[in-house]
Amino acid sequence: MAEMNTVQSNKLTELCDEYRSHNGFNPQDYLTYGVKRGLRNPDGTGVMAGLTNICNVHGFLIADGERIPDEGKLTYRGYDVYDIINACVEEDRFGFEEVAWLLLFGSLPDKKHLDHFKDIIGYHRELPNNFAEDMIMKIPSADIMNKLAHSVLGLYTTDPNPDDTSLENSMRQSIQLIACLPTIMTYAYQVKRRAFDKESMFFHPVDLNLSTSESILRALRFDMKFTDSEAKLLDLCMILHAEHGGGNNSTFTTRVLSSSGTDTYSAIAAAIGSLKGPRHGGANLRVRSMMMELKDSVKNWEDEDEVYNHLAAIIRKEKGDGTGLIYGFGHAIYTLSDPRAVMLKRTAEKIAKEKDMIDEFNLYKTVEKLTPKVMKEIKKSDKVICANVDFYSGFVYDMLGIPSDLFTPLFAVSRIAGWCAHRMEEVTYGGRIIRPAYRSMVHSKNYVPIDNRTGD
């Protein structure tokens, strides 16, 4: 068997060598033909691909053709996310469901409509009959994001009218997905614990009267106990992750698939697959791994020189994962600040004091302070960068006792509100299938009969 595996490995290497010998591009060709890699303009801004009423992400100004750094601002349907969160804090209430309504419908709900919407969400929190047993328990996955995508596709089979793309049907499907995706996530995690971690799994009955964040914490804890401040902190995280414009990779994925006329489940499953990527939603896991190594390596967390030297070693690829990246910094749009990171940082400090984790929080602040300096001095980069939402979100989840397996899935169960809003906007008003162009670099060749071909 070992010999067979070695032979197969060698064959695979040969096949990959064959691929490399006939593929690849000259980087200069991208400039020669004006190809906007990553759908980015030369100045780093995104190629304009559509119109939206759902969200605006502001991070810089353009003056005389130059990009001028500016404080970040995030608005949902025209409302500043700071104002939404501050109102929820002042009124001591949960806000994710209100934000989901706002993103889907475009207006702030009054109390009557919000209460009714919460009832609908609660009603659809439970999964279809036998779905958990057949789709989740019988086919466990070590990766919760893959299980989320698989389960969303599985919901297609339980839908009596899955392919109808009318606004009415898309709205129904969207609300049901927003409601039940957290349940799928917590079930998938419990099954993963048993199948791959060899730990006990437990399932609690769904309480239809709880908010989304309360439902998640209750499902993850054996004793079902959590504090109100914990639930409201998770609720804040979900609000901040609920939407981020049509150009981010997973939302654009949703719109691309939706423009083809495919069903809601296929579009959302694809978005989950996009969000899993470490260059997108999976970055918060990279931050956590990076910070764990830093905490182990740096003896004195208050010594800025020691922290600086560790960060410099990461950039020089001497530490970290070898990529030379300090995760949790930089963004395609934000320059001076990411409003999501600002809000998480402010809230995290308060909870860190309550959880006796203030030393660790201060270490995060030190890394945030030093990273731009390290980037400038070691990497010789003058690019203005700031901490992004991924930098503090993992720390907040750690304080809440949420396992790292769920860091990115929690992003998904929050962002699905935005995905669904963009899907309905694309299906209702987009009007054309999204199809960018690729320049072919292939030259015409004469076909050679197989007996006349010679190997290289």
C-alpha positions as CSV (number, residue, x, y, z in Angstrom):
1,M,0.0,0.0,0.0
2,A,2.8,2.4,0.9
3,E,4.5,1.7,-2.5
4,M,1.2,2.2,-4.3
5,N,0.8,5.6,-2.5
6,T,4.3,6.6,-3.5
7,V,3.7,5.7,-7.1
8,Q,0.4,7.7,-7.1
9,S,2.1,10.6,-5.5
10,N,4.9,10.6,-8.2
11,K,2.3,10.4,-10.9
12,L,0.4,13.3,-9.5
13,T,3.7,15.3,-9.3
14,E,4.3,14.6,-13.0
15,L,0.7,15.7,-13.9
16,C,1.2,19.0,-12.0
17,D,4.6,19.5,-13.7
18,E,2.8,18.9,-17.1
19,Y,0.2,21.6,-16.1
20,R,2.8,24.1,-15.1
21,S,4.8,23.7,-18.3
22,H,1.8,24.7,-20.5
23,N,0.2,27.4,-18.3
24,G,0.9,30.7,-16.6
25,F,1.0,34.3,-17.6
26,N,3.6,37.1,-17.9
27,P,2.6,39.6,-15.1
28,Q,3.3,42.4,-17.6
29,D,0.4,41.1,-19.8
30,Y,-2.1,42.3,-17.2
31,L,-0.9,45.8,-17.6
32,T,-0.5,45.6,-21.4
33,Y,-4.1,44.6,-21.9
34,G,-5.6,46.7,-19.2
35,V,-6.8,43.7,-17.2
36,K,-8.2,44.8,-13.8
37,R,-7.1,41.8,-11.6
38,G,-9.6,41.1,-8.9
39,L,-12.0,43.5,-10.6
40,R,-9.8,46.3,-9.1
41,N,-8.9,49.6,-10.7
42,P,-5.2,50.6,-10.8
43,D,-5.8,52.9,-7.7
44,G,-7.2,49.9,-5.7
45,T,-10.8,50.9,-5.9
46,G,-13.4,48.3,-7.1
47,V,-14.7,48.2,-10.7
48,M,-18.2,49.6,-10.7
49,A,-20.4,46.5,-11.4
50,G,-23.9,47.6,-10.3
51,L,-26.2,49.8,-8.2
52,T,-27.5,49.1,-4.7
53,N,-29.8,50.7,-2.1
54,I,-28.7,48.3,0.6
55,C,-25.3,49.5,2.0
56,N,-22.5,52.0,1.6
57,V,-18.9,51.4,2.8
58,H,-16.8,54.6,3.0
59,G,-13.1,54.6,3.7
60,F,-11.4,57.3,1.5
61,L,-11.9,60.4,-0.6
62,I,-10.8,61.0,-4.2
63,A,-9.2,64.4,-4.9
64,D,-7.5,65.2,-8.2
65,G,-7.5,61.5,-9.1
66,E,-5.7,60.6,-5.8
67,R,-7.0,58.4,-3.0
68,I,-7.1,60.4,0.2
69,P,-7.4,58.3,3.5
70,D,-10.5,59.1,5.6
71,E,-12.3,57.7,8.6
72,G,-14.4,54.7,7.9
73,K,-18.1,54.8,7.8
74,L,-20.6,52.0,7.3
75,T,-24.3,52.6,6.6
76,Y,-27.2,50.2,6.3
77,R,-29.9,51.6,4.0
78,G,-28.6,55.1,4.8
79,Y,-28.4,54.6,8.6
80,D,-25.0,54.8,10.2
81,V,-24.3,51.5,11.9
82,Y,-23.0,53.5,14.9
83,D,-26.4,55.0,15.4
84,I,-28.1,51.7,15.1
85,I,-25.9,50.1,17.7
86,N,-25.9,53.1,20.1
87,A,-29.7,53.1,20.0
88,C,-29.8,49.4,20.9
89,V,-27.3,49.9,23.8
90,E,-29.2,53.0,25.1
91,E,-32.5,51.2,25.0
92,D,-31.0,47.9,26.3
93,R,-32.3,45.7,23.6
94,F,-31.2,43.3,20.8
95,G,-30.8,44.6,17.3
96,F,-29.9,41.9,14.9
97,E,-33.5,41.2,13.9
98,E,-34.1,44.9,13.4
99,V,-31.1,45.1,11.1
100,A,-32.3,42.0,9.2
101,W,-35.6,43.7,8.6
102,L,-33.9,47.0,7.6
103,L,-31.7,45.2,5.1
104,L,-34.5,43.1,3.6
105,F,-37.2,45.8,3.4
106,G,-35.3,49.1,3.3
107,S,-37.0,50.8,6.3
108,L,-36.8,50.8,10.1
109,P,-39.6,48.7,11.5
110,D,-42.0,50.0,14.1
111,K,-42.5,48.0,17.2
112,K,-45.5,46.1,15.9
113,H,-43.8,45.0,12.7
114,L,-40.6,44.2,14.5
115,D,-42.4,42.0,17.1
116,H,-44.2,40.2,14.3
117,F,-41.0,39.7,12.4
118,K,-39.3,38.2,15.5
119,D,-42.2,35.8,15.9
120,I,-41.7,34.7,12.3
121,I,-38.0,34.2,12.8
122,G,-38.7,32.3,16.0
123,Y,-41.2,30.0,14.2
124,H,-38.7,29.1,11.5
125,R,-35.8,28.6,13.9
126,E,-36.6,24.8,14.0
127,L,-35.4,22.6,11.1
128,P,-37.7,20.6,9.0
129,N,-38.7,17.1,10.3
130,N,-35.8,14.6,10.3
131,F,-33.5,17.2,8.6
132,A,-31.0,17.2,11.5
133,E,-30.9,13.4,11.6
134,D,-30.6,12.8,7.9
135,M,-28.6,15.8,6.7
136,I,-26.4,16.7,9.6
137,M,-26.0,13.7,12.0
138,K,-25.6,11.0,9.3
139,I,-23.0,13.1,7.4
140,P,-20.8,14.8,9.9
141,S,-18.1,17.3,8.7
142,A,-14.9,18.4,10.4
143,D,-15.5,21.9,8.9
144,I,-18.7,23.7,9.9
145,M,-18.6,26.0,6.9
146,N,-18.8,23.1,4.5
147,K,-21.6,21.6,6.5
148,L,-23.5,24.9,6.4
149,A,-23.2,25.0,2.6
150,H,-24.2,21.3,2.3
151,S,-27.2,21.8,4.6
152,V,-28.4,24.9,2.8
153,L,-28.4,22.9,-0.5
154,G,-30.2,20.1,1.4
155,L,-33.0,22.6,2.3
156,Y,-33.8,22.8,-1.4
157,T,-35.2,19.3,-1.1
158,T,-37.6,20.2,1.7
159,D,-39.0,23.3,-0.1
160,P,-42.3,22.7,-1.9
161,N,-41.4,25.5,-4.4
162,P,-37.6,25.9,-4.5
163,D,-37.1,27.3,-8.0
164,D,-39.6,30.1,-8.0
165,T,-37.6,33.4,-8.1
166,S,-40.5,35.7,-7.6
167,L,-40.0,38.4,-4.9
168,E,-42.7,36.7,-2.7
169,N,-41.0,33.3,-2.8
170,S,-37.5,34.7,-2.5
171,M,-38.6,36.7,0.6
172,R,-40.1,33.6,2.2
173,Q,-36.9,31.6,1.6
174,S,-34.7,34.4,2.8
175,I,-36.6,34.8,6.1
176,Q,-36.5,31.0,6.7
177,L,-32.8,30.9,6.0
178,I,-32.0,33.8,8.3
179,A,-34.0,32.0,11.0
180,C,-32.6,28.4,10.7
181,L,-29.0,28.9,9.7
182,P,-27.9,29.5,13.3
183,T,-29.7,26.2,14.3
184,I,-27.9,24.3,11.5
185,M,-24.6,25.8,12.7
186,T,-25.0,24.7,16.3
187,Y,-26.3,21.3,15.3
188,A,-23.3,20.8,12.9
189,Y,-20.9,21.8,15.7
190,Q,-22.4,19.3,18.2
191,V,-22.1,16.5,15.6
192,K,-18.6,17.5,14.8
193,R,-17.6,17.4,18.5
194,R,-18.8,13.8,18.7
195,A,-17.6,12.5,15.4
196,F,-14.2,14.2,15.2
197,D,-13.3,15.5,18.7
198,K,-14.6,12.4,20.5
199,E,-16.5,14.6,22.9
200,S,-20.1,14.5,24.0
201,M,-22.7,16.2,21.9
202,F,-26.0,17.7,23.2
203,F,-29.1,19.2,21.6
204,H,-31.4,21.5,23.5
205,P,-35.0,22.1,22.4
206,V,-35.3,25.3,20.5
207,D,-36.8,28.2,22.4
208,L,-38.8,30.2,19.9
209,N,-39.0,33.3,22.1
210,L,-35.3,34.0,22.2
211,S,-33.3,36.4,20.0
212,T,-30.8,35.0,17.5
213,S,-27.8,35.6,19.7
214,E,-29.5,34.2,22.8
215,S,-30.5,31.1,20.8
216,I,-26.9,30.5,19.7
217,L,-25.4,30.8,23.2
218,R,-28.1,28.6,24.7
219,A,-27.5,25.9,22.1
220,L,-23.7,26.0,22.6
221,R,-23.7,25.6,26.4
222,F,-24.4,22.4,28.2
223,D,-26.3,24.2,31.0
224,M,-28.0,26.6,28.5
225,K,-27.0,29.5,30.7
226,F,-25.6,32.8,29.6
227,T,-25.7,36.4,30.8
228,D,-27.6,39.2,29.2
229,S,-24.4,41.2,28.6
230,E,-22.9,38.1,26.8
231,A,-25.9,37.8,24.5
232,K,-25.9,41.5,23.7
233,L,-22.2,41.4,22.9
234,L,-22.8,38.6,20.4
235,D,-25.8,40.5,19.0
236,L,-23.5,43.5,18.4
237,C,-21.0,41.3,16.6
238,M,-23.8,40.0,14.4
239,I,-25.1,43.5,13.6
240,L,-21.5,44.5,12.5
241,H,-21.2,41.4,10.3
242,A,-24.7,41.5,8.8
243,E,-23.8,43.4,5.6
244,H,-20.8,45.1,3.9
245,G,-21.8,46.2,0.4
246,G,-22.3,44.4,-2.9
247,G,-18.6,44.2,-3.8
248,N,-17.3,42.0,-1.1
249,N,-16.5,38.5,-2.4
250,S,-19.3,36.5,-0.8
251,T,-22.0,39.1,-1.6
252,F,-20.8,39.5,-5.1
253,T,-20.9,35.7,-5.4
254,T,-24.5,35.8,-4.3
255,R,-25.3,38.4,-6.9
256,V,-23.4,36.6,-9.7
257,L,-25.4,33.3,-9.1
258,S,-28.6,35.2,-8.6
259,S,-28.2,36.9,-11.9
260,S,-28.2,33.5,-13.6
261,G,-31.7,32.8,-12.4
262,T,-30.7,30.0,-10.1
263,D,-32.5,29.2,-6.8
264,T,-31.9,30.9,-3.5
265,Y,-30.3,27.8,-1.9
266,S,-27.6,27.5,-4.6
267,A,-26.8,31.2,-4.3
268,I,-26.5,31.2,-0.5
269,A,-24.5,27.9,-0.5
270,A,-22.0,29.5,-2.9
271,A,-21.7,32.6,-0.7
272,I,-20.9,30.4,2.3
273,G,-18.1,28.8,0.2
274,S,-16.7,32.2,-0.6
275,L,-16.8,33.4,3.0
276,K,-14.9,30.3,4.1
277,G,-11.8,31.5,2.3
278,P,-8.9,32.8,4.4
279,R,-8.8,36.0,2.3
280,H,-12.4,36.7,3.3
281,G,-14.3,35.5,6.3
282,G,-11.8,32.9,7.4
283,A,-9.3,35.7,8.3
284,N,-10.4,35.8,11.9
285,L,-9.1,32.3,12.4
286,R,-5.7,33.4,11.1
287,V,-5.7,36.3,13.5
288,R,-6.4,34.0,16.4
289,S,-3.6,31.7,15.4
290,M,-1.2,34.6,15.0
291,M,-2.0,36.0,18.4
292,M,-1.7,32.7,20.1
293,E,1.8,32.3,18.8
294,L,2.6,35.9,19.8
295,K,1.3,35.3,23.3
296,D,3.5,32.2,23.6
297,S,6.6,33.9,22.2
298,V,6.5,37.3,23.8
299,K,7.5,37.0,27.4
300,N,6.5,40.5,28.5
301,W,3.3,41.6,26.8
302,E,3.9,45.2,28.0
303,D,7.3,45.5,26.3
304,E,6.6,47.2,23.0
305,D,10.1,46.5,21.7
306,E,9.5,42.8,22.2
307,V,6.2,42.9,20.5
308,Y,7.6,45.0,17.7
309,N,10.4,42.5,17.1
310,H,7.9,39.6,16.9
311,L,5.8,41.5,14.4
312,A,8.9,42.3,12.3
313,A,9.8,38.6,12.3
314,I,6.3,37.8,11.0
315,I,6.8,40.2,8.1
316,R,10.3,38.7,7.4
317,K,8.5,35.3,7.3
318,E,10.6,34.1,10.3
319,K,7.5,33.6,12.4
320,G,3.8,33.2,11.8
321,D,2.5,31.0,8.9
322,G,5.3,32.0,6.5
323,T,3.2,34.3,4.4
324,G,4.7,37.5,5.8
325,L,1.2,38.8,6.6
326,I,0.0,40.3,9.9
327,Y,-3.6,39.2,9.8
328,G,-6.4,41.5,10.8
329,F,-4.9,44.6,9.2
330,G,-5.6,46.4,6.0
331,H,-8.8,46.5,3.9
332,A,-9.8,47.1,0.3
333,I,-11.8,50.2,1.2
334,Y,-11.1,51.3,4.8
335,T,-7.9,53.3,5.4
336,L,-7.8,55.3,8.7
337,S,-10.3,53.2,10.5
338,D,-12.7,50.3,10.1
339,P,-15.9,51.3,12.0
340,R,-16.6,47.7,12.8
341,A,-13.2,47.3,14.5
342,V,-13.7,50.6,16.3
343,M,-17.0,49.4,17.8
344,L,-15.8,46.0,18.7
345,K,-12.7,47.4,20.4
346,R,-14.8,49.8,22.4
347,T,-17.1,47.1,23.6
348,A,-14.4,44.4,24.0
349,E,-12.5,46.6,26.6
350,K,-15.5,46.7,28.9
351,I,-16.2,43.0,28.7
352,A,-12.4,42.2,29.0
353,K,-12.4,44.0,32.4
354,E,-15.4,41.9,33.5
355,K,-13.8,38.6,32.3
356,D,-10.3,39.4,33.8
357,M,-8.8,39.4,30.3
358,I,-7.6,43.1,30.2
359,D,-4.0,42.1,29.9
360,E,-4.7,40.2,26.7
361,F,-6.9,43.0,25.4
362,N,-4.0,45.5,26.0
363,L,-1.8,43.2,24.0
364,Y,-4.2,43.4,21.1
365,K,-4.1,47.2,21.4
366,T,-0.3,47.2,21.4
367,V,-0.3,45.1,18.2
368,E,-2.8,47.5,16.6
369,K,-0.6,50.4,17.6
370,L,2.7,48.9,16.3
371,T,1.6,47.2,13.1
372,P,1.5,50.3,10.9
373,K,5.0,51.3,12.2
374,V,6.4,47.8,11.5
375,M,4.9,47.8,8.0
376,K,6.5,51.1,7.2
377,E,9.9,50.4,8.7
378,I,10.3,46.7,7.8
379,K,8.3,46.3,4.6
380,K,9.0,49.9,3.5
381,S,5.3,50.4,2.8
382,D,3.7,53.8,3.0
383,K,0.2,52.4,2.6
384,V,-2.2,53.7,5.3
385,I,-3.6,50.6,7.1
386,C,-5.9,50.1,10.1
387,A,-7.1,47.1,12.1
388,N,-10.1,45.5,10.4
389,V,-13.1,43.7,11.9
390,D,-11.3,40.4,11.9
391,F,-8.6,41.6,14.3
392,Y,-11.0,42.0,17.3
393,S,-13.8,39.7,16.5
394,G,-11.9,36.5,17.4
395,F,-10.9,38.0,20.8
396,V,-14.6,38.9,21.5
397,Y,-15.6,35.3,20.6
398,D,-12.9,34.0,22.9
399,M,-14.3,36.1,25.7
400,L,-17.7,34.6,25.0
401,G,-16.3,31.1,25.2
402,I,-17.2,30.4,21.6
403,P,-15.0,27.7,20.0
404,S,-12.7,28.7,17.1
405,D,-14.6,26.2,14.9
406,L,-17.5,28.7,14.9
407,F,-15.7,32.0,14.3
408,T,-16.3,32.0,10.5
409,P,-19.7,30.2,10.7
410,L,-20.9,33.0,13.0
411,F,-19.9,35.4,10.3
412,A,-22.0,33.5,7.9
413,V,-25.2,33.4,10.1
414,S,-24.8,37.1,10.4
415,R,-24.0,38.0,6.8
416,I,-26.9,35.9,5.4
417,A,-29.2,38.9,6.1
418,G,-27.1,41.0,3.7
419,W,-26.8,38.1,1.2
420,C,-30.5,37.7,1.0
421,A,-31.1,41.4,0.6
422,H,-28.7,41.6,-2.3
423,R,-30.1,38.4,-3.9
424,M,-33.6,39.9,-3.9
425,E,-32.3,43.2,-5.3
426,E,-30.4,41.4,-8.0
427,V,-33.2,39.1,-9.0
428,T,-35.8,41.9,-8.9
429,Y,-33.9,44.8,-10.5
430,G,-30.6,43.4,-12.0
431,G,-32.0,42.4,-15.3
432,R,-28.9,40.8,-16.9
433,I,-26.6,37.9,-16.2
434,I,-23.3,39.0,-14.8
435,R,-20.6,38.1,-17.3
436,P,-17.2,39.9,-17.2
437,A,-14.7,39.3,-20.0
438,Y,-11.4,37.4,-20.0
439,R,-8.8,38.1,-22.7
440,S,-7.7,34.9,-24.3
441,M,-3.9,34.5,-24.6
442,V,-4.1,31.3,-26.6
443,H,-2.6,31.3,-30.2
444,S,-4.1,29.1,-32.9
445,K,-2.5,25.7,-33.3
446,N,-2.7,22.9,-35.9
447,Y,-4.2,19.7,-34.5
448,V,-1.7,16.8,-34.4
449,P,-2.9,13.2,-34.8
450,I,-2.1,11.2,-31.7
451,D,0.4,8.9,-33.5
452,N,2.4,11.9,-34.6
453,R,2.7,13.5,-31.2
454,T,6.0,13.3,-29.3
455,G,6.5,13.8,-25.5
456,D,8.6,16.7,-24.3
